[in-house]
Amino acid sequence: MANEKVRVRYAPSPTGYLHIGGARSALFNYLYAKKFGGDFVFRIEDTDVERNIEGAEESQLHDLIWLGIIPDESTEHPNPKYGKYRQMEKLDIYREYAEKLVEMGYAYYCYCTTEELAEMKEEQLRNGVKSFKYDRRCLTLTPEEIEKYKAEGRVPSIRLKMPANHTLKFHDLVRGDVSFNSDDIGDFVIMKSNGIPTYNFAVVIDDHLMEITHVLRGEEHLSNTPKQLQIYEYFGWEPPKFGHMTIIVNPNGKKLSKRDLNILQFMSQYRDLGYVPEAIFNFLFLLGYTDQNGQEIFTKEEACKSFDPARLSTSPAMFDQKKLLWVNSTYIKKMDNETYFNFIDPFIGKVDFLKNLPLDRKNEISLMFKNEINYGAQIVDLLNDIIVKKDELDDAEKEILAKESAPKVCALFKEKLALLNETNKENISNIFYEIKNETGLKGKDIYMPIRIKLTGVMHGIEMYNIIDILGKEETLKRL
């Protein structure tokens, strides 16, 4: 394959939407393809029919495109040379290749029922066998036994016949040399009795027919690799180069689970909340990859240039929520004003206070938050925190207002503000300067009581911006 064009693929099941783990796998495959001038293919593994979700395929593809991970080929833009891009449209092809293996003596028909297989597993467990292996009872069926099963209406599956004591080894792009022994695997089903192929068989046929040269995937697939290598070997096909990326863990070091509600799991959630796609691309790139120069902010072009599969981590990648917010806020800060206005417009449209304001005034207010927000939707909460004053104060806020100096500071500020003709930044700053000189107070002893009186919270945007948003009359009323 040394002289062949690099071809990689991302092949999700339409049983859900684009997840963090899937997006990262797609990203690294995409970067590998672009690094070496190759093609990135999006195809669908839809054989788990009962679990498929309507719209999941389109959502997966379009969220990838939103991220900037744009396939060269997909279900929407197929290359006729490679046939269909959904597995359920290729059942006859899988059947044909499975029966070829039977003809070659590398696979056989299995007539065992679900109940018989369950009994077999239970017996092996009683005998201390922890990992189930099929006992090959159907490998030596007589013609009479086969006819008897057919008469009973049994429809066979097809099992791969694993060779005895055979070493299956490969050089993993991430982990180095890896080997397995065939005796640890057992004969596995490649075609179910309903005519649908199993994952390990279908993926080999797909990758071969689509001329996939490299496969980067999660480490949960590592145990599937020897099964796939055996199929390649039986057909006499050269397998792709495999690389298995480490798992993603939460800050507690536990594998990221879809039940972990502290971390947003799906790209659609980030999209809806106003995360910047280039920032998510950047963050995913750093999730299990370290740039040799320690760089952390990358354009897509820089990521493609920097990418080296040898630098993929061999340790679990920790999902750092704080780092994600930092990366995303960095991209927001770097936007020019026009880009920022377009980005933030869907979110400020949800704030009733702004709906009847002129566009210039809306833009003016939204700019006050450009350096404050970590993601687009956050502006809604920050604005509402100002516009709708919090009624109940917590203990820390009550403690600040209970200080002996607090009433005096608020009274002075109210008195001086009432005398202003214009509440601009300079005038508001002068008031604080005057209060500092008159009282000898400084820092939070001046700012905190006023901020809490105005909004009910201790932190937020610059005070003069809060007063600008509320207006002089409302500010005086709250004081």
VOGU-3710 file (C-alpha; in Angstrom, 3 decimals, decimal comma):
1> manekvrvry> 0,000/0,000/0,000  3,049/2,234/0,141  2,334/3,790/-3,235  -1,453/3,890/-2,879  -3,443/6,985/-2,099  -4,324/7,278/1,591  -8,004/6,546/2,187  -9,535/6,639/5,674  -13,092/6,386/6,875  -15,460/7,307/9,670
11> apsptgylhi> -18,303/4,800/9,771  -20,847/5,470/12,535  -24,034/3,599/13,286  -27,187/5,732/12,989  -28,215/4,678/16,498  -27,456/8,102/17,949  -26,033/11,531/17,264  -22,428/12,663/16,865  -20,724/12,004/20,187  -17,454/13,440/21,513
21> ggarsalfny> -15,674/10,128/20,973  -16,988/9,725/17,452  -16,145/13,316/16,549  -12,584/12,832/17,784  -12,191/9,613/15,765  -13,515/11,367/12,682  -11,182/14,321/13,278  -8,004/12,230/13,544  -8,945/10,217/10,460  -9,627/13,451/8,600
31> lyakkfggdf> -6,282/14,935/9,680  -4,462/11,766/8,647  -6,028/11,912/5,190  -5,310/15,600/4,702  -1,775/15,315/6,070  -0,926/12,815/3,328  -3,120/14,169/0,530  -5,719/11,424/0,885  -9,505/11,011/1,045  -11,777/11,001/4,075
41> vfriedtdve> -14,829/8,757/3,613  -18,100/8,877/5,564  -20,178/5,709/5,372  -22,918/4,225/7,537  -23,031/0,943/9,473  -26,799/0,567/9,783  -27,198/-3,178/10,353  -28,455/-2,744/13,940  -31,868/-2,010/12,459  -33,889/-2,041/15,682
51> rniegaeesq> -31,697/0,627/17,323  -31,419/2,976/14,326  -32,834/6,456/14,970  -34,547/8,519/12,307  -32,426/11,523/11,371  -29,293/10,240/13,133  -27,388/9,651/9,883  -28,019/13,176/8,607  -27,257/14,651/12,025  -23,920/12,806/12,240
61> lhdliwlgii> -22,882/13,928/8,773  -24,021/17,543/9,073  -22,463/17,992/12,520  -19,167/16,771/11,055  -19,482/19,300/8,253  -20,323/22,005/10,830  -17,067/21,144/12,605  -15,153/21,548/9,348  -14,551/17,792/9,027  -15,833/17,598/5,483
71> pdestehpnp> -15,897/14,157/3,837  -14,555/13,707/0,325  -17,151/10,945/-0,081  -20,337/10,308/1,873  -23,868/8,959/1,709  -24,818/12,321/0,188  -21,796/12,497/-2,156  -20,892/8,919/-3,049  -18,212/7,870/-5,498  -19,870/5,373/-7,906
81> kygkyrqmek> -16,591/3,429/-8,044  -17,113/2,262/-4,466  -20,785/1,319/-4,608  -23,220/1,886/-1,769  -22,327/3,753/1,412  -24,896/2,070/3,685  -24,488/-1,542/4,767  -28,171/-2,468/4,542  -27,994/-1,684/0,817  -25,240/-4,304/0,324
91> ldiyreyaek> -26,606/-7,468/1,968  -26,226/-9,501/-1,229  -22,530/-8,567/-1,413  -21,843/-9,725/2,156  -23,726/-12,972/1,511  -21,653/-13,601/-1,609  -18,340/-13,155/0,217  -19,479/-15,203/3,238  -20,423/-18,117/0,993  -17,044/-17,870/-0,743
101> lvemgyayyc> -15,432/-18,513/2,624  -17,678/-21,536/3,122  -16,660/-22,860/-0,323  -12,976/-22,379/0,558  -13,423/-24,296/3,820  -12,771/-21,227/5,979  -16,337/-20,880/7,247  -19,300/-23,177/7,913  -23,055/-23,123/8,467  -24,210/-23,130/12,083
111> yctteelaem> -27,729/-24,346/12,898  -27,569/-23,775/16,664  -30,556/-22,011/18,170  -30,363/-19,114/20,619  -31,420/-21,493/23,407  -28,711/-24,022/22,549  -26,045/-21,327/22,519  -27,258/-20,056/25,908  -26,999/-23,594/27,354  -23,498/-23,897/25,893
121> keeqlrngvk> -22,435/-20,647/27,593  -23,918/-21,734/30,936  -22,110/-25,082/30,775  -18,794/-23,361/30,030  -19,335/-20,976/32,960  -20,010/-23,939/35,279  -16,723/-25,442/34,093  -14,828/-22,257/34,908  -14,537/-20,917/31,346  -14,907/-17,134/31,626
131> sfkydrrclt> -14,732/-16,212/27,944  -17,239/-18,091/25,808  -16,006/-20,015/22,773  -18,266/-21,869/20,371  -17,719/-25,627/20,685  -17,830/-26,259/16,896  -20,633/-28,807/17,098  -21,937/-27,672/13,690  -18,537/-28,004/12,017  -18,928/-31,775/11,710
141> ltpeeiekyk> -22,644/-32,126/11,032  -23,610/-35,097/8,853  -25,806/-34,579/5,771  -28,627/-36,301/7,692  -28,326/-33,900/10,627  -28,340/-30,921/8,266  -31,490/-32,195/6,521  -33,137/-32,742/9,916  -32,391/-29,137/10,946  -33,684/-27,823/7,644
151> aegrvpsirl> -36,878/-29,820/8,062  -37,314/-28,181/11,472  -37,188/-24,825/9,700  -33,832/-23,795/11,131  -32,078/-21,082/9,124  -28,295/-21,238/9,611  -25,854/-18,505/10,427  -22,303/-18,655/9,043  -19,299/-18,935/11,357  -15,662/-18,252/10,563
161> kmpanhtlkf> -13,436/-21,256/11,224  -10,444/-19,958/13,189  -7,137/-21,784/12,659  -5,533/-23,448/15,682  -2,716/-21,724/17,593  -2,246/-19,059/14,926  -0,552/-15,745/15,767  -2,256/-12,638/14,430  -0,006/-9,612/14,733  0,158/-6,070/13,400
171> hdlvrgdvsf> 1,944/-2,788/14,043  -0,475/-0,397/15,700  0,024/3,242/14,646  -0,459/4,311/18,283  0,613/1,336/20,409  3,368/-0,321/18,395  3,510/-4,087/17,852  0,438/-6,031/19,012  -0,273/-9,761/18,718  -3,104/-12,183/19,486
181> nsddigdfvi> -3,488/-15,965/19,440  -6,374/-17,455/17,481  -7,051/-19,987/20,252  -8,299/-17,135/22,445  -10,949/-16,075/19,946  -13,056/-19,010/18,819  -15,280/-19,382/15,760  -17,454/-16,282/15,493  -20,557/-15,557/13,410  -19,971/-13,550/10,244
191> mksngiptyn> -23,519/-13,791/8,805  -26,538/-13,999/11,068  -29,451/-16,264/10,225  -31,508/-13,201/9,219  -29,047/-12,452/6,389  -27,427/-9,480/8,104  -23,626/-9,505/8,494  -21,932/-9,005/11,840  -19,741/-5,948/12,381  -16,388/-7,716/12,098
201> favviddhlm> -17,273/-9,246/8,743  -19,050/-6,301/7,120  -16,311/-3,832/8,067  -13,654/-5,961/6,359  -15,660/-6,234/3,146  -16,424/-2,501/3,211  -12,831/-1,470/3,881  -11,516/-3,759/1,155  -14,012/-2,706/-1,517  -13,550/0,974/-0,639
211> eithvlrgee> -9,747/0,608/-0,701  -9,331/1,927/2,839  -5,619/2,125/3,641  -5,616/3,291/7,273  -8,043/2,859/10,173  -7,803/5,061/13,274  -10,393/4,096/15,872  -10,996/3,814/19,620  -9,217/1,230/21,722  -12,504/-0,589/22,361
221> hlsntpkqlq> -12,046/-1,995/18,835  -8,617/-3,472/19,595  -10,072/-6,916/20,356  -11,938/-6,851/17,018  -8,745/-6,410/15,025  -7,498/-10,056/15,116  -10,893/-11,280/13,913  -10,732/-8,863/11,017  -7,115/-9,745/10,242  -8,077/-13,416/9,977
231> iyeyfgwepp> -10,742/-12,589/7,400  -8,216/-10,547/5,408  -5,823/-13,462/5,555  -8,379/-15,988/4,306  -9,249/-13,799/1,315  -5,592/-13,037/0,608  -6,209/-9,294/0,930  -3,759/-6,826/2,419  -5,311/-5,234/5,529  -5,209/-1,506/6,231
241> kfghmtiivn> -2,826/-0,068/8,821  -4,588/0,076/12,182  -4,251/2,573/15,011  -6,228/2,418/18,250  -6,679/5,648/20,208  -7,036/5,706/23,973  -10,329/6,274/25,736  -11,580/9,686/26,860  -11,973/10,019/30,629  -13,696/12,558/32,859
251> pngkklskrd> -11,762/14,630/35,440  -12,142/11,740/37,931  -10,277/9,428/35,573  -13,331/7,341/34,722  -14,251/6,454/31,156  -16,523/9,094/29,680  -20,060/7,796/29,859  -23,185/9,083/28,174  -24,710/9,009/31,658  -22,177/11,586/32,870
261> lnilqfmsqy> -24,417/14,645/32,911  -21,615/16,983/33,980  -20,164/16,937/30,472  -22,055/17,720/27,285  -21,716/14,604/25,136  -23,024/15,492/21,678  -21,927/17,964/19,027  -25,529/19,087/18,508  -25,566/20,338/22,118  -22,445/22,416/21,582
271> rdlgyvpeai> -23,868/23,705/18,321  -27,134/24,782/19,992  -25,308/26,487/22,880  -23,187/28,653/20,628  -19,804/26,977/20,691  -17,557/27,959/17,792  -17,020/24,986/15,433  -13,370/25,909/14,871  -12,885/25,922/18,653  -14,429/22,456/19,053
281> fnflfllgyt> -12,208/21,241/16,192  -9,214/22,730/18,030  -10,218/21,205/21,395  -10,830/17,732/19,931  -7,431/17,907/18,245  -5,810/18,314/21,668  -7,866/15,473/23,181  -5,215/12,787/23,089  -2,646/14,649/20,987  0,256/16,861/22,035
291> dqngqeiftk> 1,932/19,254/19,646  5,716/19,026/19,756  5,982/22,790/20,311  3,280/22,920/22,972  0,979/25,023/20,784  -2,665/25,005/21,903  -4,581/27,238/19,481  -4,678/25,848/15,934  -6,412/26,687/12,694  -7,533/23,688/10,682
301> eeacksfdpa> -4,598/24,177/8,316  -2,141/24,325/11,225  -3,622/21,165/12,752  -3,238/19,300/9,444  0,365/20,426/9,174  1,195/19,595/12,790  -0,533/16,203/12,899  1,734/13,210/13,385  0,084/9,879/14,365  3,222/9,007/16,346
311> rlstspamfd> 2,279/11,810/18,778  -1,132/10,366/19,589  -1,207/9,683/23,307  -0,919/6,178/24,727  -2,568/7,380/27,962  -6,277/8,143/28,417  -7,290/11,620/27,211  -8,933/13,723/29,925  -11,905/15,850/28,935  -11,059/19,199/30,545
321> qkkllwvnst> -14,205/21,335/30,624  -12,274/24,436/31,735  -9,884/24,097/28,827  -12,773/23,743/26,394  -14,339/26,960/27,720  -10,985/28,723/27,475  -10,421/27,584/23,878  -13,946/28,582/22,878  -13,758/31,997/24,545  -10,420/32,589/22,816
331> yikkmdnety> -12,082/32,075/19,435  -14,937/34,412/20,374  -12,506/37,149/21,432  -10,636/36,819/18,120  -13,769/37,434/16,015  -14,073/40,745/14,215  -17,161/42,687/15,257  -19,239/41,799/12,203  -18,571/38,084/12,670  -19,336/38,403/16,357
341> fnfidpfigk> -22,671/40,184/15,725  -23,762/37,394/13,353  -22,607/34,752/15,839  -24,358/36,264/18,849  -27,566/37,411/17,118  -29,557/34,137/17,597  -28,922/34,339/21,339  -29,611/38,022/22,070  -32,851/37,482/20,151  -33,985/35,391/23,149
351> vdflknlpld> -33,677/38,339/25,557  -37,018/40,168/25,712  -35,404/43,399/26,936  -33,525/43,756/23,631  -36,304/42,895/21,178  -37,524/46,430/20,543  -34,141/48,125/20,603  -32,520/49,484/17,406  -29,887/47,215/15,834  -27,035/49,587/16,717
361> rkneislmfk> -28,026/49,522/20,381  -28,322/45,714/20,380  -24,851/45,446/18,880  -23,509/47,952/21,384  -24,841/45,887/24,293  -23,739/42,556/22,849  -20,184/43,888/22,483  -20,078/44,485/26,241  -20,037/40,690/26,661  -17,605/39,725/23,888
371> neinygaqiv> -14,691/39,323/26,283  -16,863/37,851/29,047  -18,693/34,911/27,514  -17,365/31,387/27,038  -20,128/30,408/24,579  -22,955/32,168/22,786  -25,946/31,142/24,911  -24,192/32,386/28,037  -25,018/35,969/27,043  -28,711/35,247/27,664
381> dllndiivkk> -28,092/34,356/31,318  -25,637/37,199/31,854  -28,040/39,756/30,422  -31,000/38,371/32,340  -28,929/38,456/35,535  -28,672/42,218/35,030  -32,140/42,949/33,745  -33,971/40,740/36,277  -32,355/41,411/39,647  -31,913/38,350/41,835
391> delddaekei> -34,221/38,524/44,853  -32,567/36,071/47,233  -28,974/36,792/48,264  -26,591/34,098/49,418  -24,574/34,331/52,637  -21,480/35,838/50,967  -23,549/38,573/49,320  -25,406/39,343/52,571  -22,087/39,577/54,391  -20,834/42,281/51,997
401> lakesapkvc> -23,998/44,370/52,367  -23,835/43,935/56,163  -20,491/45,734/56,350  -20,639/49,101/58,118  -19,283/50,910/55,034  -21,759/49,431/52,534  -24,746/51,781/53,118  -22,496/54,816/52,966  -20,893/53,697/49,684  -24,308/53,042/48,100
411> alfkeklall> -25,691/56,377/49,306  -22,684/58,304/47,973  -22,840/56,531/44,640  -26,569/57,193/44,301  -26,125/60,856/45,201  -23,306/61,424/42,706  -25,005/59,431/39,939  -28,164/61,523/40,269  -26,140/64,646/39,457  -24,709/63,236/36,190
421> netnkenisn> -26,045/64,395/32,847  -24,328/61,511/31,035  -23,569/58,046/32,455  -20,569/57,217/30,303  -17,499/55,181/31,273  -15,413/58,211/32,233  -18,070/59,750/34,469  -18,804/56,460/36,278  -15,073/55,895/36,829  -14,782/59,401/38,296
431> ifyeiknetg> -17,555/58,661/40,800  -15,683/55,610/42,091  -12,485/57,657/42,295  -14,253/60,333/44,322  -15,775/57,754/46,707  -12,356/56,210/47,207  -10,874/59,584/48,156  -13,749/60,564/50,423  -14,021/57,287/52,336  -10,511/55,843/52,204
441> lkgkdiympi> -12,067/52,569/51,006  -10,870/50,705/47,960  -11,405/47,618/45,808  -14,294/45,333/46,551  -15,441/47,409/49,552  -16,535/50,045/47,020  -17,559/47,965/44,011  -19,194/44,907/45,591  -22,014/46,602/47,550  -23,104/48,578/44,486
451> rikltgvmhg> -22,893/45,548/42,186  -24,973/43,445/44,562  -27,530/46,239/44,958  -27,865/46,497/41,168  -27,856/42,818/40,138  -27,921/40,632/43,249  -24,652/38,919/42,261  -21,008/39,539/43,147  -19,411/39,161/39,723  -20,115/40,223/36,160
461> iemyniidil> -19,264/42,761/33,487  -17,815/46,211/34,163  -20,009/48,375/36,377  -20,363/51,195/33,857  -21,746/48,647/31,368  -24,325/47,445/33,890  -25,435/51,044/34,449  -25,483/51,634/30,686  -27,783/48,640/30,183  -30,112/49,471/33,078
471> gkeetlkrl> -30,178/53,210/32,442  -29,804/55,947/35,035  -33,403/55,841/36,295  -33,475/52,087/36,929  -30,016/52,215/38,506  -31,084/54,891/40,983  -34,255/52,930/41,746  -32,286/49,783/42,583  -29,832/51,684/44,768
//
